[in-house]
């Protein structure tokens, strides 16, 4: 075995530099050891110790977030479609006839398609942004608040300091949305009980008595801290909702419909209430990210047809049908939930009202679970771990009592639905997705002539107008309610 000295190594390195051009085309280079002809050859691998210390091969492997998700806990695309449709078919669809009464028959039919497309587009751009950010920062999934945070954190330098604000804005917005919706649920349950019990038993109890009665079961169902215990309630709620829809459709079509007395477009002062109500009914941004994050193939969520487009097509059609024919059937007398328009004293109508009230009560647990988990994650570090159980019990009880108090203060279902839709769903469903896409694509990904920037500016303006006009109209209706009382 030959011995390689320092001098011979230096000579070899000089020889390697001399043959650098040849090295680019061949990894085996004959190196003469002496003046005699030799058949031995050195390869680059014989002198690779220095190379390994200073250079590493560059592997340009694309990060695919779905490959790093727990496939055993993920759901199929079909399951995601079912969950997304189910999350949209709640109390909101029953408010669609009221939305049509505030917009007029023809205007509402066209506007419902318009709002549906806007809601679908906003969900599309925020999920697409989230998936792109996941790939950029190499994480499997991000929720809504995390998406807003990372968009700003990894965006242009001037916006990075806003990342914490963006996350908190979305988190507190989601909490406000769900707590407000929980208040709507209490009003709905109480109103259904009020109409059935007062009429059937000849009572004249005030709606607030029924609100107090509705709060009692909510105090119990709101204490569940594990979703698996809510599954039986959700299953029963789904069954009751399907039965109620069947009864509602029976009452819609059991008599001839009259179209002639329905205006094509309502008064301009009522249009804001239409948009506020339909945004409340149709927008489901809070359920989107949990569904997408749990998908085995998140790439199937977007695209054509895709989970999102398929689900929203079903939702828009069903909402349009119920809204259109519900308004044609009951006209200007339509209420915040079409079940409340069913005939008083008829057993079938009473069954529909009570079943829907119980279904909403059973859904209350899930509606209340989500914001409490967000809130608890933000504040649990402030309490001694030994007292966490007691603290959560008191916290949940206090919030339920507060929402019950708000329901008692504003027991009119119709304007409260509009108020919630105008404030929370306009911001989270339309404004935030538009801002997130703009920041993520800034400044070179906004398309030809920056068309995405102008599109998102228009969406933001629409959201702000819906917020201000819808909130103003709803507050005016609340003031009228108290004036009449």
C-alpha positions in Angstrom: 0.0 0.0 0.0 1.6 3.3 -1.0 1.9 6.1 1.6 0.5 9.5 0.8 2.7 12.3 2.2 1.8 16.0 2.6 4.0 16.9 -0.4 2.4 14.2 -2.6 -1.1 15.3 -1.5 -0.3 18.9 -2.5 1.0 17.8 -5.8 -2.1 15.8 -6.4 -4.3 18.9 -5.6 -2.3 20.9 -8.1 -2.9 18.2 -10.6 -6.6 18.2 -9.9 -6.8 21.9 -10.5 -4.9 21.5 -13.7 -7.5 19.0 -14.9 -10.5 20.9 -13.7 -12.0 21.0 -17.1 -11.7 17.4 -17.5 -13.2 16.9 -14.0 -16.4 18.5 -15.2 -16.9 15.7 -17.6 -15.4 12.7 -15.8 -15.2 11.7 -12.1 -12.2 9.3 -12.8 -8.9 11.1 -13.4 -5.6 9.3 -14.0 -3.0 10.7 -11.6 0.7 9.8 -12.3 2.5 8.8 -9.0 5.9 8.7 -10.5 7.8 9.0 -13.8 7.0 5.4 -14.5 3.8 4.5 -16.3 1.2 3.4 -13.9 -2.1 1.7 -14.3 -3.5 2.9 -11.0 -6.0 5.7 -10.9 -7.4 7.9 -8.2 -11.0 9.0 -8.1 -12.6 12.0 -6.5 -14.1 9.7 -3.9 -10.6 8.9 -2.6 -10.1 12.5 -1.6 -13.7 13.3 -0.5 -13.1 14.0 3.2 -12.5 17.7 2.6 -15.4 18.0 0.2 -17.8 16.4 2.8 -16.8 19.0 5.4 -17.4 22.0 3.2 -20.1 21.0 0.7 -23.5 19.3 0.9 -25.6 18.1 -2.0 -28.6 20.4 -2.7 -31.8 18.4 -2.7 -34.7 20.4 -4.1 -37.5 18.3 -2.8 -40.9 19.9 -2.8 -42.7 19.9 0.6 -46.2 18.4 0.3 -48.2 19.2 3.5 -50.6 16.3 3.1 -47.8 13.8 3.2 -47.0 14.9 6.7 -50.6 14.6 8.1 -51.6 11.7 10.3 -53.3 9.6 7.6 -55.0 7.3 10.2 -56.9 10.3 11.6 -57.7 12.0 8.3 -61.0 11.8 6.5 -61.8 11.0 2.9 -62.9 13.7 0.4 -66.5 12.3 0.5 -66.5 12.6 4.3 -65.3 16.2 4.1 -68.1 17.0 1.6 -70.7 15.5 4.0 -69.3 17.5 7.0 -69.1 20.7 5.0 -72.7 20.4 3.8 -73.9 19.4 7.3 -72.2 22.4 8.9 -74.1 24.7 6.5 -77.6 23.2 7.0 -78.5 24.5 10.4 -80.7 27.3 11.6 -79.4 29.6 8.9 -81.4 27.9 6.1 -84.6 28.4 8.1 -83.9 32.2 8.1 -83.7 32.4 4.3 -87.4 33.2 3.7 -86.9 36.2 6.0 -83.9 37.3 3.9 -86.1 37.1 0.8 -88.8 39.2 2.4 -86.2 41.9 3.0 -84.9 41.7 -0.6 -87.9 41.0 -2.8 -88.6 37.9 -4.9 -86.5 38.6 -8.1 -83.7 40.6 -6.4 -83.2 38.0 -3.7 -83.1 35.1 -6.2 -80.3 36.8 -8.1 -78.5 38.2 -5.1 -78.5 34.8 -3.3 -76.6 33.4 -6.2 -74.3 36.4 -6.1 -73.6 36.2 -2.4 -73.1 32.4 -2.7 -70.5 32.9 -5.3 -68.7 35.6 -3.2 -68.8 33.4 -0.1 -67.4 30.4 -2.1 -64.7 32.6 -3.7 -63.6 34.0 -0.3 -63.4 30.5 1.2 -61.4 29.4 -1.9 -58.8 32.2 -1.7 -58.2 31.9 2.0 -57.8 28.1 1.9 -55.6 28.4 -1.2 -53.5 30.9 0.7 -53.3 28.7 3.7 -52.2 25.7 1.6 -49.5 27.8 -0.1 -48.2 29.1 3.3 -48.1 25.6 4.7 -45.9 24.6 1.7 -43.7 27.7 2.2 -43.1 27.2 5.9 -43.2 23.4 5.8 -46.1 22.6 8.2 -48.9 20.0 7.6 -51.8 22.4 8.3 -52.8 25.7 9.7 -56.1 26.9 11.2 -57.8 30.2 10.3 -56.0 32.3 12.9 -52.6 30.7 12.2 -53.1 31.3 8.5 -53.7 35.0 9.1 -50.7 35.2 11.4 -48.3 33.4 9.0 -49.4 35.4 6.0 -48.3 38.6 7.7 -45.3 37.0 9.4 -43.9 35.9 6.0 -45.2 38.7 3.9 -43.7 42.1 3.1 -41.5 43.5 5.8 -43.7 46.5 6.5 -46.6 44.1 7.4 -44.8 41.6 9.5 -45.3 43.5 12.8 -49.0 43.0 12.3 -48.9 39.2 12.5 -49.9 39.0 16.2 -52.7 41.4 15.6 -54.0 39.4 12.6 -54.0 36.2 14.6 -55.8 37.8 17.6 -58.3 39.6 15.3 -59.4 36.3 13.8 -59.4 34.4 17.1 -61.5 37.0 18.9 -63.7 37.3 15.8 -64.4 33.6 15.8 -65.1 33.7 19.5 -67.5 36.6 19.0 -69.2 34.8 16.1 -69.8 31.6 17.9 -70.9 33.2 21.2 -73.3 35.4 19.2 -74.6 32.4 17.3 -75.1 30.6 20.6 -77.2 33.6 21.7 -79.3 33.2 18.5 -79.7 29.6 19.4 -81.1 30.4 22.8 -83.6 32.9 21.3 -84.6 30.4 18.7 -85.3 27.6 21.3 -87.2 30.0 23.6 -89.3 31.4 20.7 -90.3 27.9 19.5 -91.3 26.9 23.1 -93.2 30.2 23.5 -95.3 29.7 20.4 -96.2 26.1 21.1 -96.8 26.2 24.8 -98.5 29.6 25.0 -101.0 28.7 22.2 -101.7 25.1 23.1 -102.1 25.8 26.8 -103.6 29.3 26.6 -100.8 30.9 28.5 -99.5 34.5 28.1 -96.0 34.0 29.4 -93.4 36.5 28.2 -90.6 35.3 25.9 -88.0 36.0 28.5 -89.5 33.3 30.8 -88.8 30.8 28.0 -85.3 32.2 27.6 -84.6 31.5 31.2 -86.0 28.0 30.8 -83.8 27.4 27.7 -80.6 28.5 29.5 -81.0 25.7 32.1 -80.3 22.8 29.7 -77.7 24.9 27.9 -75.8 25.1 31.2 -75.4 21.4 31.2 -74.7 20.7 27.6 -72.3 23.5 27.5 -70.0 21.8 30.1 -68.9 19.0 27.7 -65.1 19.4 27.0 -64.6 16.4 24.8 -66.2 16.3 21.3 -66.8 12.5 21.4 -69.5 13.1 24.1 -71.3 15.5 21.8 -71.5 12.9 18.9 -74.8 11.3 20.1 -76.4 14.8 20.4 -75.2 15.8 16.9 -76.6 12.5 15.5 -80.0 13.1 17.0 -79.9 16.7 15.9 -79.3 15.7 12.3 -82.2 13.3 12.4 -84.5 15.9 13.9 -83.4 18.5 11.3 -84.2 16.1 8.4 -87.6 15.4 9.8 -88.3 19.1 10.3 -87.2 19.9 6.7 -89.7 17.3 5.5 -92.5 18.8 7.5 -91.6 22.3 6.3 -91.6 21.2 2.6 -95.0 19.7 3.2 -96.5 22.9 4.4 -94.8 24.9 1.7 -96.4 22.9 -1.1 -99.7 21.6 0.4 -101.6 24.6 -1.0 -101.4 26.6 -4.2 -98.6 29.3 -4.2 -99.4 32.9 -4.9 -96.7 34.9 -6.6 -98.6 38.0 -7.8 -98.5 39.9 -4.4 -94.8 39.5 -3.9 -92.6 42.5 -4.9 -89.8 41.9 -7.3 -87.5 44.1 -5.2 -88.1 45.4 -1.6 -87.6 48.9 -0.3 -84.0 50.2 -0.4 -84.0 50.5 3.4 -84.6 46.7 3.7 -81.8 45.6 1.3 -79.1 45.8 4.0 -81.1 43.4 6.2 -81.3 41.0 3.3 -77.5 40.9 2.8 -76.9 40.7 6.6 -79.3 37.8 6.9 -78.1 35.8 3.9 -74.5 36.3 4.9 -75.4 34.9 8.4 -77.2 32.0 6.9 -74.7 31.1 4.2 -71.3 31.9 5.5 -69.6 29.0 7.4 -65.9 30.1 7.5 -65.5 28.7 11.0 -66.2 25.1 9.8 -64.0 25.3 6.7 -60.5 24.9 8.2 -61.3 22.0 10.6 -62.7 20.1 7.6 -59.8 20.9 5.3 -57.2 20.3 7.9 -58.6 16.8 8.5 -58.6 15.8 4.9 -56.4 13.0 3.6 -56.1 14.7 0.2 -56.5 18.5 0.9 -55.9 19.2 -2.8 -59.4 17.8 -3.4 -60.9 20.6 -1.3 -60.4 23.1 -4.1 -60.5 22.7 -7.8 -63.3 21.7 -10.1 -65.6 20.2 -9.0 -63.8 19.8 -5.6 -65.3 19.5 -2.1 -65.9 23.2 -1.7 -67.6 23.8 -5.0 -69.7 20.7 -4.7 -70.8 21.6 -1.1 -71.5 25.2 -2.0 -73.6 24.3 -5.0 -75.8 22.1 -2.8 -76.0 24.9 -0.2 -76.8 27.7 -2.6 -79.6 25.6 -4.3 -81.2 24.5 -1.1 -81.0 28.0 0.5 -82.4 29.5 -2.7 -85.3 27.0 -2.8 -86.3 27.3 0.8 -85.9 31.1 0.7 -87.9 31.5 -2.5 -90.8 29.2 -1.7 -90.9 30.1 2.0 -91.3 33.8 1.1 -93.9 33.0 -1.6 -95.9 30.9 1.0 -95.9 33.3 3.9 -95.1 36.7 2.4 -94.4 39.6 4.7 -95.4 37.6 7.7 -92.4 35.4 7.5 -90.4 35.2 10.7 -86.7 34.6 11.7 -87.2 30.8 11.2 -89.8 29.5 8.8 -90.8 26.8 11.4 -92.3 29.6 13.4 -94.7 30.4 10.6 -96.2 26.9 10.6 -99.8 26.8 11.8 -100.5 27.2 15.5 -102.1 24.2 17.2 -101.6 21.7 14.5 -99.8 18.6 15.8 -97.6 18.2 12.8 -96.5 21.9 13.0 -95.9 21.6 16.7 -93.8 18.6 16.2 -91.7 20.5 13.6 -91.2 23.4 16.0 -90.3 21.3 19.0 -88.0 19.0 17.0 -86.1 21.9 15.6 -85.9 23.5 19.1 -84.4 20.2 20.5 -82.1 19.9 17.4 -80.8 23.5 18.0 -80.3 22.7 21.7 -78.3 19.6 20.9 -76.2 21.6 18.4 -75.6 24.2 21.1 -72.9 22.0 22.7 -70.8 22.0 19.6 -71.5 25.7 18.9 -70.3 26.5 22.4 -67.4 24.1 22.5 -65.4 25.9 19.7 -65.1 29.4 21.1 -64.5 28.1 24.6 -61.5 26.0 23.4 -60.1 29.1 21.7 -60.6 31.2 24.8 -59.2 28.6 27.2 -56.0 28.2 25.2 -55.4 31.9 25.5 -56.0 32.3 29.2 -55.3 28.9 30.9 -51.7 29.8 31.7 -53.1 32.5 34.1 -54.6 29.9 36.4 -53.1 27.3 38.7 -53.4 23.9 37.0 -54.9 22.5 40.2 -57.9 24.9 39.7 -58.3 24.4 35.9 -61.4 22.2 36.3 -63.2 24.5 38.6 -62.1 27.5 36.6 -63.5 26.0 33.3 -66.8 25.2 35.1 -67.2 28.7 36.3 -66.1 30.2 33.0 -68.5 28.2 30.9 -71.3 28.9 33.3 -70.6 32.6 33.3 -70.5 32.9 29.5 -73.8 30.9 29.1 -75.5 33.2 31.7 -74.1 36.3 29.8 -75.4 35.0 26.4 -78.7 34.2 28.1 -78.8 37.8 29.5 -78.1 39.2 26.0 -80.9 37.0 24.6 -83.3 38.3 27.2 -82.3 41.9 26.4 -82.8 41.4 22.7 -85.4 38.6 22.5 -86.4 39.4 18.9 -84.8 36.8 16.6 -85.0 38.6 13.3 -82.9 41.7 13.9 -80.4 39.8 16.1 -79.7 37.4 13.2 -79.0 40.4 10.9 -76.8 42.0 13.5 -74.6 38.9 13.9 -74.4 38.4 10.2 -73.5 42.0 9.5 -70.8 42.3 12.1 -69.0 39.0 12.4 -69.6 37.1 9.1 -68.9 40.1 7.0 -65.5 40.6 8.6 -64.4 36.9 8.9 -66.1 35.6 5.8 -65.2 38.3 3.3 -62.9 41.0 4.6 -60.2 38.8 6.2 -59.8 36.4 3.2 -59.4 39.3 0.8 -56.7 40.9 3.0 -54.9 37.6 3.5 -54.7 36.9 -0.2 -53.5 40.4 -1.0 -50.7 40.3 1.6 -49.6 36.8 0.6 -49.4 37.7 -3.1 -47.9 41.2 -2.6 -46.4 42.7 -4.7 -45.6 40.4 -7.7 -48.3 37.7 -7.5 -51.4 40.0 -8.0 -51.8 39.1 -11.7 -51.9 41.2 -14.8 -52.5 44.9 -14.0 -52.8 43.9 -10.4 -56.4 42.6 -11.0 -56.4 40.6 -7.8 -55.6 43.7 -5.8 -58.6 45.6 -7.3 -60.8 42.6 -6.9 -60.0 42.3 -3.2 -60.5 46.0 -2.7 -64.0 45.6 -4.1 -64.7 42.6 -1.8 -63.4 44.6 1.2 -65.6 47.6 0.3 -68.6 45.2 0.0 -67.9 43.7 3.4 -67.6 47.1 5.1 -70.8 48.3 3.4 -72.6 45.1 4.5 -71.3 45.5 8.0 -72.2 49.2 8.4 -75.6 49.1 6.7 -76.7 45.8 8.0 -75.7 46.6 11.6 -77.4 50.0 11.4 -80.6 48.5 10.0 -80.6 45.7 12.6 -80.0 48.2 15.5 -82.9 50.3 14.2 -85.2 47.3 14.2 -84.1 46.5 17.8 -84.9 50.1 18.8 -88.3 49.8 17.2 -88.9 46.5 19.1 -88.3 48.3 22.4 -90.3 51.3 21.3 -93.3 49.0 20.6 -92.9 47.2 23.9 
